[in-house]
Amino acid sequence: MHILVNTLHVVTAVFIVGPMAILPMTAMRSIRAGQAGPVATVAKSVNIFTLLSIVVAIFGFGALGLKEADDNWSFASTWVWLSLVLYVIALAINLFLVVPSLRSAATALAEASASAKAAGYPQIAVGSGFASLLLVLVVVLMVWKP
């Protein structure tokens, strides 16, 4: 059961957290091109993938609970709780900065306002970049286990 839950944790991380981190960057291209439709679609997708990423954390807790006897780590291990904190920060950045900025950019582009191409672009770039960096740090902690 331990191997199954660990495998599910890694697979969901790849197929859910990966798009959560990469999709906002594809929206920036659509913003520069002035395409409202793709930006709105990416906003929905990022929101869904960010919420689905909670499944990855659940499988992580399952893996922690089913660890093998010779594993000398627990929730009190620095790399475990620090990974969780960094993930929660990335989740919050996506839900409360990136997704709303994508939605407002899509609205501005649809209304064809004068500054539509710049609407929300810096917030999306900085927010998604910082969230991606935090997620990379989580992966490093998961592999390194300091």
N, CA, C and O atoms as a GROMACS GRO file, in nm:
protein
  584
    1MET      N    1   0.083  -0.120   0.000
    1MET     CA    2   0.000   0.000   0.000
    1MET      C    3   0.088   0.126   0.000
    1MET      O    4   0.053   0.228  -0.060
    2HIS      N    5   0.200   0.117   0.068
    2HIS     CA    6   0.292   0.231   0.075
    2HIS      C    7   0.340   0.271  -0.064
    2HIS      O    8   0.343   0.390  -0.097
    3ILE      N    9   0.377   0.174  -0.145
    3ILE     CA   10   0.426   0.201  -0.280
    3ILE      C   11   0.315   0.261  -0.367
    3ILE      O   12   0.340   0.353  -0.445
    4LEU      N   13   0.194   0.210  -0.353
    4LEU     CA   14   0.081   0.262  -0.430
    4LEU      C   15   0.055   0.409  -0.396
    4LEU      O   16   0.040   0.491  -0.486
    5VAL      N   17   0.050   0.442  -0.269
    5VAL     CA   18   0.021   0.580  -0.228
    5VAL      C   19   0.135   0.673  -0.269
    5VAL      O   20   0.110   0.785  -0.314
    6ASN      N   21   0.259   0.628  -0.255
    6ASN     CA   22   0.372   0.710  -0.300
    6ASN      C   23   0.365   0.734  -0.451
    6ASN      O   24   0.390   0.845  -0.498
    7THR      N   25   0.332   0.631  -0.525
    7THR     CA   26   0.320   0.644  -0.670
    7THR      C   27   0.208   0.742  -0.707
    7THR      O   28   0.226   0.826  -0.794
    8LEU      N   29   0.095   0.730  -0.640
    8LEU     CA   30  -0.015   0.823  -0.665
    8LEU      C   31   0.025   0.967  -0.630
    8LEU      O   32  -0.014   1.061  -0.700
    9HIS      N   33   0.101   0.983  -0.524
    9HIS     CA   34   0.148   1.116  -0.483
    9HIS      C   35   0.236   1.177  -0.593
    9HIS      O   36   0.217   1.293  -0.630
   10VAL      N   37   0.329   1.100  -0.646
   10VAL     CA   38   0.420   1.151  -0.748
   10VAL      C   39   0.347   1.174  -0.880
   10VAL      O   40   0.368   1.276  -0.945
   11VAL      N   41   0.262   1.081  -0.920
   11VAL     CA   42   0.190   1.095  -1.047
   11VAL      C   43   0.096   1.216  -1.043
   11VAL      O   44   0.091   1.293  -1.139
   12THR      N   45   0.023   1.231  -0.935
   12THR     CA   46  -0.066   1.348  -0.927
   12THR      C   47   0.015   1.477  -0.920
   12THR      O   48  -0.030   1.580  -0.972
   13ALA      N   49   0.130   1.474  -0.858
   13ALA     CA   50   0.215   1.594  -0.855
   13ALA      C   51   0.256   1.633  -0.996
   13ALA      O   52   0.254   1.751  -1.032
   14VAL      N   53   0.294   1.535  -1.075
   14VAL     CA   54   0.339   1.564  -1.213
   14VAL      C   55   0.223   1.616  -1.297
   14VAL      O   56   0.237   1.717  -1.366
   15PHE      N   57   0.109   1.546  -1.294
   15PHE     CA   58   0.000   1.578  -1.386
   15PHE      C   59  -0.097   1.685  -1.335
   15PHE      O   60  -0.180   1.733  -1.412
   16ILE      N   61  -0.088   1.722  -1.210
   16ILE     CA   62  -0.175   1.828  -1.157
   16ILE      C   63  -0.094   1.953  -1.124
   16ILE      O   64  -0.129   2.063  -1.166
   17VAL      N   65   0.014   1.937  -1.049
   17VAL     CA   66   0.093   2.053  -1.009
   17VAL      C   67   0.170   2.110  -1.128
   17VAL      O   68   0.192   2.231  -1.136
   18GLY      N   69   0.211   2.024  -1.220
   18GLY     CA   70   0.281   2.073  -1.340
   18GLY      C   71   0.198   2.175  -1.416
   18GLY      O   72   0.246   2.287  -1.437
   19PRO      N   73   0.076   2.141  -1.457
   19PRO     CA   74  -0.006   2.241  -1.526
   19PRO      C   75  -0.040   2.362  -1.438
   19PRO      O   76  -0.050   2.474  -1.489
   20MET      N   77  -0.056   2.340  -1.310
   20MET     CA   78  -0.082   2.452  -1.219
   20MET      C   79   0.029   2.556  -1.227
   20MET      O   80   0.004   2.676  -1.217
   21ALA      N   81   0.152   2.510  -1.245
   21ALA     CA   82   0.267   2.600  -1.250
   21ALA      C   83   0.290   2.659  -1.389
   21ALA      O   84   0.333   2.774  -1.400
   22ILE      N   85   0.262   2.583  -1.494
   22ILE     CA   86   0.297   2.624  -1.630
   22ILE      C   87   0.188   2.703  -1.701
   22ILE      O   88   0.218   2.794  -1.778
   23LEU      N   89   0.063   2.671  -1.676
   23LEU     CA   90  -0.047   2.735  -1.751
   23LEU      C   91  -0.048   2.888  -1.744
   23LEU      O   92  -0.073   2.952  -1.846
   24PRO      N   93  -0.022   2.950  -1.627
   24PRO     CA   94  -0.025   3.097  -1.627
   24PRO      C   95   0.074   3.158  -1.725
   24PRO      O   96   0.050   3.267  -1.778
   25MET      N   97   0.184   3.091  -1.749
   25MET     CA   98   0.284   3.143  -1.843
   25MET      C   99   0.233   3.139  -1.987
   25MET      O  100   0.271   3.223  -2.069
   26THR      N  101   0.147   3.042  -2.018
   26THR     CA  102   0.089   3.039  -2.152
   26THR      C  103  -0.012   3.151  -2.170
   26THR      O  104  -0.032   3.201  -2.281
   27ALA      N  105  -0.076   3.192  -2.061
   27ALA     CA  106  -0.173   3.301  -2.069
   27ALA      C  107  -0.105   3.434  -2.099
   27ALA      O  108  -0.164   3.521  -2.162
   28MET      N  109   0.018   3.449  -2.054
   28MET     CA  110   0.087   3.576  -2.077
   28MET      C  111   0.107   3.599  -2.227
   28MET      O  112   0.102   3.712  -2.273
   29ARG      N  113   0.130   3.494  -2.301
   29ARG     CA  114   0.142   3.505  -2.447
   29ARG      C  115   0.010   3.552  -2.507
   29ARG      O  116   0.008   3.637  -2.596
   30SER      N  117  -0.101   3.496  -2.458
   30SER     CA  118  -0.233   3.536  -2.508
   30SER      C  119  -0.265   3.680  -2.470
   30SER      O  120  -0.331   3.750  -2.546
   31ILE      N  121  -0.221   3.724  -2.354
   31ILE     CA  122  -0.244   3.863  -2.314
   31ILE      C  123  -0.169   3.956  -2.410
   31ILE      O  124  -0.224   4.055  -2.457
   32ARG      N  125  -0.044   3.924  -2.439
   32ARG     CA  126   0.034   4.006  -2.533
   32ARG      C  127  -0.031   4.009  -2.671
   32ARG      O  128  -0.024   4.110  -2.741
   33ALA      N  129  -0.094   3.899  -2.709
   33ALA     CA  130  -0.159   3.891  -2.840
   33ALA      C  131  -0.298   3.953  -2.839
   33ALA      O  132  -0.361   3.967  -2.944
   34GLY      N  133  -0.348   3.990  -2.719
   34GLY     CA  134  -0.480   4.052  -2.709
   34GLY      C  135  -0.595   3.955  -2.723
   34GLY      O  136  -0.702   3.994  -2.768
   35GLN      N  137  -0.576   3.830  -2.686
   35GLN     CA  138  -0.678   3.726  -2.701
   35GLN      C  139  -0.747   3.699  -2.568
   35GLN      O  140  -0.689   3.636  -2.479
   36ALA      N  141  -0.869   3.746  -2.555
   36ALA     CA  142  -0.943   3.733  -2.429
   36ALA      C  143  -0.986   3.589  -2.402
   36ALA      O  144  -0.979   3.543  -2.288
   37GLY      N  145  -1.031   3.518  -2.504
   37GLY     CA  146  -1.083   3.383  -2.487
   37GLY      C  147  -0.985   3.287  -2.424
   37GLY      O  148  -1.017   3.223  -2.324
   38PRO      N  149  -0.865   3.275  -2.480
   38PRO     CA  150  -0.767   3.185  -2.419
   38PRO      C  151  -0.728   3.225  -2.276
   38PRO      O  152  -0.701   3.138  -2.193
   39VAL      N  153  -0.725   3.354  -2.248
   39VAL     CA  154  -0.689   3.398  -2.113
   39VAL      C  155  -0.798   3.356  -2.014
   39VAL      O  156  -0.767   3.312  -1.904
   40ALA      N  157  -0.923   3.369  -2.053
   40ALA     CA  158  -1.034   3.327  -1.965
   40ALA      C  159  -1.029   3.175  -1.943
   40ALA      O  160  -1.054   3.128  -1.833
   41THR      N  161  -0.998   3.101  -2.048
   41THR     CA  162  -0.989   2.955  -2.037
   41THR      C  163  -0.875   2.914  -1.944
   41THR      O  164  -0.890   2.824  -1.862
   42VAL      N  165  -0.762   2.981  -1.958
   42VAL     CA  166  -0.648   2.951  -1.870
   42VAL      C  167  -0.680   2.987  -1.726
   42VAL      O  168  -0.640   2.916  -1.634
   43ALA      N  169  -0.753   3.097  -1.704
   43ALA     CA  170  -0.791   3.134  -1.568
   43ALA      C  171  -0.873   3.022  -1.503
   43ALA      O  172  -0.849   2.986  -1.387
   44LYS      N  173  -0.969   2.968  -1.577
   44LYS     CA  174  -1.049   2.856  -1.524
   44LYS      C  175  -0.962   2.734  -1.500
   44LYS      O  176  -0.974   2.667  -1.397
   45SER      N  177  -0.875   2.705  -1.594
   45SER     CA  178  -0.790   2.587  -1.582
   45SER      C  179  -0.695   2.598  -1.464
   45SER      O  180  -0.677   2.501  -1.389
   46VAL      N  181  -0.634   2.714  -1.447
   46VAL     CA  182  -0.541   2.733  -1.335
   46VAL      C  183  -0.616   2.719  -1.203
   46VAL      O  184  -0.565   2.659  -1.108
   47ASN      N  185  -0.736   2.775  -1.197
   47ASN     CA  186  -0.816   2.762  -1.075
   47ASN      C  187  -0.846   2.616  -1.045
   47ASN      O  188  -0.832   2.572  -0.931
   48ILE      N  189  -0.886   2.540  -1.146
   48ILE     CA  190  -0.919   2.398  -1.127
   48ILE      C  191  -0.796   2.318  -1.086
   48ILE      O  192  -0.801   2.242  -0.990
   49PHE      N  193  -0.685   2.336  -1.158
   49PHE     CA  194  -0.564   2.262  -1.125
   49PHE      C  195  -0.510   2.299  -0.987
   49PHE      O  196  -0.458   2.213  -0.916
   50THR      N  197  -0.523   2.425  -0.949
   50THR     CA  198  -0.477   2.466  -0.816
   50THR      C  199  -0.560   2.399  -0.708
   50THR      O  200  -0.506   2.350  -0.608
   51LEU      N  201  -0.691   2.396  -0.726
   51LEU     CA  202  -0.776   2.328  -0.627
   51LEU      C  203  -0.752   2.177  -0.628
   51LEU      O  204  -0.753   2.114  -0.522
   52LEU      N  205  -0.732   2.120  -0.746
   52LEU     CA  206  -0.704   1.976  -0.755
   52LEU      C  207  -0.570   1.939  -0.690
   52LEU      O  208  -0.550   1.824  -0.650
   53SER      N  209  -0.480   2.035  -0.681
   53SER     CA  210  -0.349   2.005  -0.623
   53SER      C  211  -0.359   1.966  -0.476
   53SER      O  212  -0.264   1.911  -0.420
   54ILE      N  213  -0.471   1.994  -0.415
   54ILE     CA  214  -0.493   1.952  -0.276
   54ILE      C  215  -0.489   1.799  -0.268
   54ILE      O  216  -0.452   1.743  -0.164
   55VAL      N  217  -0.528   1.732  -0.376
   55VAL     CA  218  -0.523   1.585  -0.382
   55VAL      C  219  -0.378   1.538  -0.365
   55VAL      O  220  -0.353   1.436  -0.300
   56VAL      N  221  -0.284   1.611  -0.422
   56VAL     CA  222  -0.143   1.576  -0.409
   56VAL      C  223  -0.102   1.580  -0.261
   56VAL      O  224  -0.033   1.491  -0.213
   57ALA      N  225  -0.146   1.684  -0.191
   57ALA     CA  226  -0.115   1.695  -0.048
   57ALA      C  227  -0.180   1.581   0.031
   57ALA      O  228  -0.119   1.528   0.124
   58ILE      N  229  -0.301   1.545  -0.006
   58ILE     CA  230  -0.369   1.434   0.063
   58ILE      C  231  -0.292   1.304   0.044
   58ILE      O  232  -0.271   1.229   0.139
   59PHE      N  233  -0.249   1.277  -0.080
   59PHE     CA  234  -0.167   1.158  -0.104
   59PHE      C  235  -0.034   1.166  -0.029
   59PHE      O  236   0.019   1.064   0.015
   60GLY      N  237   0.019   1.287  -0.014
   60GLY     CA  238   0.143   1.306   0.062
   60GLY      C  239   0.123   1.269   0.209
   60GLY      O  240   0.208   1.204   0.270
   61PHE      N  241   0.010   1.312   0.265
   61PHE     CA  242  -0.020   1.273   0.403
   61PHE      C  243  -0.040   1.122   0.414
   61PHE      O  244   0.000   1.060   0.512
   62GLY      N  245  -0.102   1.064   0.311
   62GLY     CA  246  -0.118   0.918   0.309
   62GLY      C  247   0.016   0.848   0.306
   62GLY      O  248   0.036   0.749   0.376
   63ALA      N  249   0.107   0.898   0.223
   63ALA     CA  250   0.241   0.839   0.216
   63ALA      C  251   0.314   0.854   0.349
   63ALA      O  252   0.387   0.764   0.391
   64LEU      N  253   0.293   0.966   0.413
   64LEU     CA  254   0.355   0.989   0.544
   64LEU      C  255   0.299   0.892   0.648
   64LEU      O  256   0.373   0.839   0.731
   65GLY      N  257   0.170   0.868   0.642
   65GLY     CA  258   0.108   0.776   0.737
   65GLY      C  259   0.142   0.630   0.712
   65GLY      O  260   0.139   0.548   0.804
   66LEU      N  261   0.173   0.596   0.587
   66LEU     CA  262   0.202   0.457   0.551
   66LEU      C  263   0.352   0.432   0.532
   66LEU      O  264   0.390   0.332   0.471
   67LYS      N  265   0.434   0.521   0.582
   67LYS     CA  266   0.580   0.506   0.561
   67LYS      C  267   0.629   0.374   0.617
   67LYS      O  268   0.569   0.316   0.707
   68GLU      N  269   0.739   0.331   0.562
   68GLU     CA  270   0.796   0.204   0.606
   68GLU      C  271   0.869   0.222   0.739
   68GLU      O  272   0.908   0.334   0.774
   69ALA      N  273   0.886   0.116   0.812
   69ALA     CA  274   0.942   0.121   0.947
   69ALA      C  275   1.083   0.179   0.950
   69ALA      O  276   1.121   0.244   1.048
   70ASP      N  277   1.161   0.158   0.845
   70ASP     CA  278   1.298   0.207   0.847
   70ASP      C  279   1.310   0.355   0.806
   70ASP      O  280   1.419   0.412   0.812
   71ASP      N  281   1.199   0.417   0.766
   71ASP     CA  282   1.202   0.561   0.737
   71ASP      C  283   1.202   0.638   0.868
   71ASP      O  284   1.116   0.618   0.954
   72ASN      N  285   1.300   0.725   0.884
   72ASN     CA  286   1.312   0.798   1.011
   72ASN      C  287   1.263   0.941   0.999
   72ASN      O  288   1.326   1.033   1.052
   73TRP      N  289   1.152   0.962   0.930
   73TRP     CA  290   1.096   1.096   0.919
   73TRP      C  291   0.948   1.092   0.957
   73TRP      O  292   0.882   0.988   0.951
   74SER      N  293   0.898   1.209   0.995
   74SER     CA  294   0.758   1.223   1.035
   74SER      C  295   0.713   1.364   0.999
   74SER      O  296   0.787   1.438   0.935
   75PHE      N  297   0.593   1.399   1.039
   75PHE     CA  298   0.544   1.534   1.012
   75PHE      C  299   0.632   1.638   1.081
   75PHE      O  300   0.640   1.752   1.035
   76ALA      N  301   0.696   1.602   1.189
   76ALA     CA  302   0.784   1.694   1.261
   76ALA      C  303   0.918   1.716   1.189
   76ALA      O  304   0.993   1.807   1.224
   77SER      N  305   0.947   1.635   1.089
   77SER     CA  306   1.070   1.653   1.012
   77SER      C  307   1.062   1.786   0.937
   77SER      O  308   0.960   1.819   0.878
   78THR      N  309   1.171   1.860   0.939
   78THR     CA  310   1.172   1.994   0.880
   78THR      C  311   1.130   1.993   0.735
   78THR      O  312   1.051   2.078   0.693
   79TRP      N  313   1.180   1.900   0.657
   79TRP     CA  314   1.148   1.899   0.514
   79TRP      C  315   1.002   1.872   0.487
   79TRP      O  316   0.949   1.917   0.386
   80VAL      N  317   0.934   1.799   0.576
   80VAL     CA  318   0.792   1.769   0.557
   80VAL      C  319   0.707   1.892   0.583
   80VAL      O  320   0.628   1.932   0.497
   81TRP      N  321   0.722   1.953   0.700
   81TRP     CA  322   0.637   2.067   0.730
   81TRP      C  323   0.674   2.190   0.647
   81TRP      O  324   0.587   2.270   0.613
   82LEU      N  325   0.803   2.205   0.614
   82LEU     CA  326   0.843   2.318   0.530
   82LEU      C  327   0.786   2.302   0.389
   82LEU      O  328   0.744   2.400   0.328
   83SER      N  329   0.785   2.180   0.338
   83SER     CA  330   0.724   2.154   0.206
   83SER      C  331   0.576   2.192   0.207
   83SER      O  332   0.526   2.252   0.112
   84LEU      N  333   0.508   2.157   0.314
   84LEU     CA  334   0.367   2.188   0.325
   84LEU      C  335   0.344   2.339   0.331
   84LEU      O  336   0.252   2.391   0.268
   85VAL      N  337   0.426   2.409   0.407
   85VAL     CA  338   0.414   2.555   0.418
   85VAL      C  339   0.438   2.622   0.282
   85VAL      O  340   0.362   2.709   0.242
   86LEU      N  341   0.543   2.580   0.212
   86LEU     CA  342   0.573   2.638   0.081
   86LEU      C  343   0.462   2.608  -0.019
   86LEU      O  344   0.427   2.693  -0.100
   87TYR      N  345   0.406   2.487  -0.013
   87TYR     CA  346   0.295   2.452  -0.101
   87TYR      C  347   0.173   2.538  -0.073
   87TYR      O  348   0.108   2.586  -0.166
   88VAL      N  349   0.140   2.558   0.054
   88VAL     CA  350   0.023   2.639   0.090
   88VAL      C  351   0.041   2.784   0.042
   88VAL      O  352  -0.054   2.846  -0.002
   89ILE      N  353   0.162   2.836   0.052
   89ILE     CA  354   0.189   2.971   0.003
   89ILE      C  355   0.170   2.977  -0.149
   89ILE      O  356   0.108   3.070  -0.200
   90ALA      N  357   0.222   2.877  -0.221
   90ALA     CA  358   0.204   2.872  -0.367
   90ALA      C  359   0.056   2.860  -0.403
   90ALA      O  360   0.010   2.924  -0.498
   91LEU      N  361  -0.017   2.779  -0.329
   91LEU     CA  362  -0.161   2.764  -0.350
   91LEU      C  363  -0.232   2.898  -0.332
   91LEU      O  364  -0.315   2.936  -0.415
   92ALA      N  365  -0.199   2.968  -0.225
   92ALA     CA  366  -0.262   3.098  -0.198
   92ALA      C  367  -0.227   3.201  -0.304
   92ALA      O  368  -0.313   3.278  -0.346
   93ILE      N  369  -0.103   3.202  -0.350
   93ILE     CA  370  -0.063   3.296  -0.455
   93ILE      C  371  -0.144   3.270  -0.581
   93ILE      O  372  -0.193   3.364  -0.644
   94ASN      N  373  -0.158   3.144  -0.618
   94ASN     CA  374  -0.235   3.112  -0.738
   94ASN      C  375  -0.382   3.150  -0.722
   94ASN      O  376  -0.441   3.210  -0.812
   95LEU      N  377  -0.440   3.114  -0.608
   95LEU     CA  378  -0.584   3.138  -0.590
   95LEU      C  379  -0.620   3.284  -0.568
   95LEU      O  380  -0.725   3.329  -0.612
   96PHE      N  381  -0.533   3.359  -0.500
   96PHE     CA  382  -0.568   3.495  -0.461
   96PHE      C  383  -0.496   3.605  -0.539
   96PHE      O  384  -0.529   3.723  -0.523
   97LEU      N  385  -0.399   3.569  -0.622
   97LEU     CA  386  -0.331   3.669  -0.704
   97LEU      C  387  -0.337   3.633  -0.852
   97LEU      O  388  -0.384   3.713  -0.933
   98VAL      N  389  -0.290   3.516  -0.887
   98VAL     CA  390  -0.278   3.479  -1.029
   98VAL      C  391  -0.414   3.463  -1.095
   98VAL      O  392  -0.440   3.524  -1.199
   99VAL      N  393  -0.502   3.382  -1.037
   99VAL     CA  394  -0.632   3.357  -1.099
   99VAL      C  395  -0.715   3.486  -1.110
   99VAL      O  396  -0.770   3.512  -1.217
  100PRO      N  397  -0.726   3.567  -1.003
  100PRO     CA  398  -0.800   3.694  -1.020
  100PRO      C  399  -0.736   3.786  -1.125
  100PRO      O  400  -0.808   3.855  -1.198
  101SER      N  401  -0.604   3.788  -1.132
  101SER     CA  402  -0.537   3.871  -1.233
  101SER      C  403  -0.566   3.820  -1.374
  101SER      O  404  -0.586   3.899  -1.466
  102LEU      N  405  -0.568   3.689  -1.391
  102LEU     CA  406  -0.603   3.632  -1.521
  102LEU      C  407  -0.746   3.666  -1.559
  102LEU      O  408  -0.774   3.700  -1.674
  103ARG      N  409  -0.836   3.658  -1.462
  103ARG     CA  410  -0.977   3.691  -1.490
  103ARG      C  411  -0.993   3.837  -1.528
  103ARG      O  412  -1.065   3.870  -1.622
  104SER      N  413  -0.925   3.926  -1.455
  104SER     CA  414  -0.938   4.068  -1.487
  104SER      C  415  -0.872   4.100  -1.621
  104SER      O  416  -0.921   4.186  -1.695
  105ALA      N  417  -0.762   4.031  -1.654
  105ALA     CA  418  -0.700   4.051  -1.785
  105ALA      C  419  -0.793   4.006  -1.896
  105ALA      O  420  -0.803   4.072  -2.000
  106ALA      N  421  -0.860   3.893  -1.876
  106ALA     CA  422  -0.955   3.844  -1.977
  106ALA      C  423  -1.070   3.942  -1.996
  106ALA      O  424  -1.112   3.967  -2.109
  107THR      N  425  -1.119   3.997  -1.887
  107THR     CA  426  -1.227   4.095  -1.895
  107THR      C  427  -1.181   4.221  -1.967
  107THR      O  428  -1.252   4.273  -2.053
  108ALA      N  429  -1.062   4.270  -1.933
  108ALA     CA  430  -1.009   4.390  -1.997
  108ALA      C  431  -0.987   4.368  -2.146
  108ALA      O  432  -1.015   4.456  -2.227
  109LEU      N  433  -0.938   4.250  -2.182
  109LEU     CA  434  -0.917   4.221  -2.324
  109LEU      C  435  -1.050   4.209  -2.399
  109LEU      O  436  -1.062   4.252  -2.513
  110ALA      N  437  -1.149   4.151  -2.333
  110ALA     CA  438  -1.280   4.136  -2.397
  110ALA      C  439  -1.345   4.272  -2.420
  110ALA      O  440  -1.416   4.292  -2.519
  111GLU      N  441  -1.320   4.364  -2.328
  111GLU     CA  442  -1.376   4.499  -2.342
  111GLU      C  443  -1.291   4.586  -2.433
  111GLU      O  444  -1.329   4.698  -2.467
  112ALA      N  445  -1.176   4.534  -2.472
  112ALA     CA  446  -1.083   4.604  -2.562
  112ALA      C  447  -1.046   4.742  -2.510
  112ALA      O  448  -1.046   4.840  -2.585
  113SER      N  449  -1.015   4.750  -2.382
  113SER     CA  450  -0.974   4.878  -2.325
  113SER      C  451  -0.835   4.914  -2.375
  113SER      O  452  -0.762   4.829  -2.426
  114ALA      N  453  -0.800   5.040  -2.361
  114ALA     CA  454  -0.673   5.091  -2.415
  114ALA      C  455  -0.552   5.020  -2.356
  114ALA      O  456  -0.454   4.994  -2.426
  115SER      N  457  -0.558   4.990  -2.226
  115SER     CA  458  -0.444   4.925  -2.160
  115SER      C  459  -0.468   4.776  -2.141
  115SER      O  460  -0.413   4.714  -2.050
  116ALA      N  461  -0.551   4.719  -2.226
  116ALA     CA  462  -0.589   4.578  -2.208
  116ALA      C  463  -0.470   4.485  -2.215
  116ALA      O  464  -0.463   4.388  -2.139
  117LYS      N  465  -0.377   4.512  -2.304
  117LYS     CA  466  -0.264   4.420  -2.319
  117LYS      C  467  -0.173   4.420  -2.198
  117LYS      O  468  -0.097   4.325  -2.179
  118ALA      N  469  -0.178   4.524  -2.116
  118ALA     CA  470  -0.094   4.529  -1.997
  118ALA      C  471  -0.171   4.492  -1.871
  118ALA      O  472  -0.112   4.482  -1.763
  119ALA      N  473  -0.302   4.472  -1.883
  119ALA     CA  474  -0.386   4.446  -1.766
  119ALA      C  475  -0.346   4.319  -1.695
  119ALA      O  476  -0.359   4.210  -1.750
  120GLY      N  477  -0.298   4.332  -1.573
  120GLY     CA  478  -0.267   4.216  -1.490
  120GLY      C  479  -0.140   4.143  -1.526
  120GLY      O  480  -0.102   4.049  -1.457
  121TYR      N  481  -0.074   4.183  -1.632
  121TYR     CA  482   0.044   4.110  -1.679
  121TYR      C  483   0.153   4.101  -1.572
  121TYR      O  484   0.205   3.991  -1.549
  122PRO      N  485   0.190   4.211  -1.506
  122PRO     CA  486   0.297   4.200  -1.405
  122PRO      C  487   0.258   4.110  -1.288
  122PRO      O  488   0.341   4.033  -1.239
  123GLN      N  489   0.133   4.119  -1.244
  123GLN     CA  490   0.088   4.035  -1.132
  123GLN      C  491   0.092   3.887  -1.170
  123GLN      O  492   0.130   3.802  -1.090
  124ILE      N  493   0.051   3.857  -1.293
  124ILE     CA  494   0.052   3.718  -1.340
  124ILE      C  495   0.195   3.668  -1.349
  124ILE      O  496   0.226   3.557  -1.305
  125ALA      N  497   0.282   3.749  -1.407
  125ALA     CA  498   0.421   3.708  -1.426
  125ALA      C  499   0.491   3.686  -1.292
  125ALA      O  500   0.554   3.582  -1.271
  126VAL      N  501   0.480   3.782  -1.203
  126VAL     CA  502   0.547   3.770  -1.073
  126VAL      C  503   0.483   3.662  -0.988
  126VAL      O  504   0.553   3.580  -0.928
  127GLY      N  505   0.350   3.661  -0.981
  127GLY     CA  506   0.281   3.562  -0.899
  127GLY      C  507   0.306   3.419  -0.944
  127GLY      O  508   0.338   3.332  -0.863
  128SER      N  509   0.291   3.395  -1.074
  128SER     CA  510   0.311   3.258  -1.123
  128SER      C  511   0.457   3.218  -1.115
  128SER      O  512   0.488   3.102  -1.088
  129GLY      N  513   0.547   3.312  -1.138
  129GLY     CA  514   0.690   3.282  -1.126
  129GLY      C  515   0.728   3.246  -0.984
  129GLY      O  516   0.803   3.151  -0.960
  130PHE      N  517   0.677   3.323  -0.888
  130PHE     CA  518   0.708   3.297  -0.748
  130PHE      C  519   0.644   3.166  -0.702
  130PHE      O  520   0.707   3.088  -0.630
  131ALA      N  521   0.520   3.140  -0.744
  131ALA     CA  522   0.454   3.014  -0.709
  131ALA      C  523   0.531   2.896  -0.767
  131ALA      O  524   0.548   2.794  -0.700
  132SER      N  525   0.577   2.908  -0.890
  132SER     CA  526   0.656   2.801  -0.952
  132SER      C  527   0.787   2.778  -0.879
  132SER      O  528   0.828   2.664  -0.858
  133LEU      N  529   0.851   2.886  -0.839
  133LEU     CA  530   0.975   2.874  -0.762
  133LEU      C  531   0.950   2.801  -0.630
  133LEU      O  532   1.030   2.716  -0.591
  134LEU      N  533   0.842   2.834  -0.562
  134LEU     CA  534   0.808   2.766  -0.437
  134LEU      C  535   0.783   2.617  -0.461
  134LEU      O  536   0.823   2.533  -0.381
  135LEU      N  537   0.716   2.584  -0.572
  135LEU     CA  538   0.689   2.444  -0.602
  135LEU      C  539   0.818   2.369  -0.636
  135LEU      O  540   0.830   2.251  -0.603
  136VAL      N  541   0.912   2.436  -0.700
  136VAL     CA  542   1.042   2.374  -0.725
  136VAL      C  543   1.113   2.347  -0.592
  136VAL      O  544   1.175   2.242  -0.575
  137LEU      N  545   1.104   2.442  -0.500
  137LEU     CA  546   1.165   2.421  -0.368
  137LEU      C  547   1.102   2.302  -0.296
  137LEU      O  548   1.171   2.228  -0.226
  138VAL      N  549   0.972   2.284  -0.312
  138VAL     CA  550   0.904   2.168  -0.252
  138VAL      C  551   0.962   2.039  -0.311
  138VAL      O  552   0.989   1.944  -0.237
  139VAL      N  553   0.980   2.035  -0.441
  139VAL     CA  554   1.037   1.916  -0.504
  139VAL      C  555   1.178   1.890  -0.452
  139VAL      O  556   1.214   1.776  -0.423
  140VAL      N  557   1.258   1.995  -0.441
  140VAL     CA  558   1.394   1.980  -0.389
  140VAL      C  559   1.390   1.923  -0.247
  140VAL      O  560   1.467   1.832  -0.215
  141LEU      N  561   1.302   1.975  -0.164
  141LEU     CA  562   1.292   1.923  -0.027
  141LEU      C  563   1.246   1.777  -0.025
  141LEU      O  564   1.295   1.699   0.057
  142MET      N  565   1.155   1.740  -0.114
  142MET     CA  566   1.106   1.604  -0.119
  142MET      C  567   1.216   1.505  -0.161
  142MET      O  568   1.220   1.392  -0.114
  143VAL      N  569   1.303   1.549  -0.248
  143VAL     CA  570   1.411   1.462  -0.295
  143VAL      C  571   1.528   1.461  -0.198
  143VAL      O  572   1.582   1.355  -0.166
  144TRP      N  573   1.565   1.577  -0.151
  144TRP     CA  574   1.682   1.593  -0.066
  144TRP      C  575   1.656   1.541   0.076
  144TRP      O  576   1.742   1.473   0.133
  145LYS      N  577   1.542   1.572   0.133
  145LYS     CA  578   1.501   1.535   0.269
  145LYS      C  579   1.607   1.571   0.373
  145LYS      O  580   1.660   1.484   0.442
  146PRO      N  581   1.638   1.700   0.383
  146PRO     CA  582   1.744   1.740   0.478
  146PRO      C  583   1.705   1.717   0.623
  146PRO      O  584   1.784   1.746   0.714
   0.00000   0.00000   0.00000
